[in-house]
């Protein structure tokens, strides 16, 4: 199955990955191959198969509602690029 | 042209758990920024989420309270988008298999009729952090204390047809989750946030119009205003021959202005997929039965009981039963003051008006149920007039005195109900008002009512404000031949 340059550019934008024109050409081929493989998988008859949400046949363990974490702000903020008044600073976001 | 309004709601309910949905960080409100943000909440590499059992219990309790099917297996998915207050780059939420399936809530409308609003589903998810856009040298500050706070998002069917219905539903839901004790209901702190989906269509048309979504309304008043404004905006556009853009809008309650929030189409492509870090969650019968056994009396049942136990009418019972705290305040006041109807009137009237005016919760009331009950007793046994009762209420509210009896004593509010004494006063006053009497006797029924007030003033003055107005009225009517 072919994937268009437009699709690749859109996916790259959504993932915030910068992709230049040469790479798009290469990705067209690589992603196309992957989609071919998916097409091949899709040809298997799954009408009797319950869709899986997870490959492991296990269920989630739940945790009691008890506070187990302590304040480690100093340690976390020591590795942050910019902080002030206990806040993490990021480039301004305007909505 | 006549237009139909169609409204659906999405409500984010912050669950009153002690810890976050996927980590053991505290969820207490008001902590110093980022002191309740652990490695999991910060999306540090190598961390894994473990879901909070209490969040599931609360979601199941909600589901049972809205008559919904509880999913025996639910699945978490990733909703991908980039925003700095979402460190993982995705929100962990539920999409295909939410914990709570279809249900319904019945609301009371102003005309006394009932309406059923269907719940499409409710799912568990995590809240994001907070972005502070004040100026940090041209940067944005991020506080992740709220990141990972458990929410249930309740999604209704588009069953509401006016802002009044939407607000009635919102109030009902607020009463429900606070009665359940699964949410503190504090809207100004964001514990309950409403997104409204609004569309309009020509009257009689079956197909729905294009809808817009207005996000994050955190008061009933703002919600009502935002809906009004959006309905008008859409009708104006359509009547001018334009088309409605499906978009997300932001409403500013302080300025009563809304604006478009997201224009980029890409922004809405969330690329959901099942979260590989979390296994499916299975809920068994024992868990559901345990949750059921924790359900307290809910507003609908409480309303029924108020009508039977206290003889309240439908309207009073509905208003007093919705919020658990107000209900408890009412019942306690009746315990002290005996007369349920009077207690109901005072709590819905003077008491609620003062709370609203001062933006206070029931729990912050400066007046206790014992004090209000004491006031009710003195109104019921006619010790004070309604004017006197207002003065007593004021004094109790402002903390001038400890009890109704103290105020009545200190301010001399005890009304005189001795008929002999009152009659003497009436005779004295009437002796000086021959002209008014003549005027009264010539007047017709309607005018007489008005003229009666002309006698009451001097009478109240003569009795130093202590004469029982009801008795004065009776005596007057008799003497004047009314």
Interface residues (C-beta under 8 A of the other chain):
Chain A: X10 X13 X14 X16 X53 X54 X56 X58 X59 X60 X61 X62 X63 X64 X65 X66 X67 X68 X69 X71 X72 X73 X76 X77 X82 X84 X85 X86 X87 X88 X89 X90 X91 X92 X93 X94 X95
Chain B: X17 X18 X19 X23 X24 X25 X26 X32 X33 X34 X35 X36 X37 X38 X39 X42 X44 X50 X51 X52 X53 X54 X55 X56 X73 X75 X80 X82 X83 X84 X97 X131 X132 X133 X136 X137 X138 X139 X140 X141 X142 X143 X144 X250 X261 X266 X269 X271 X274 X276 X278 X279 X280 X281 X282
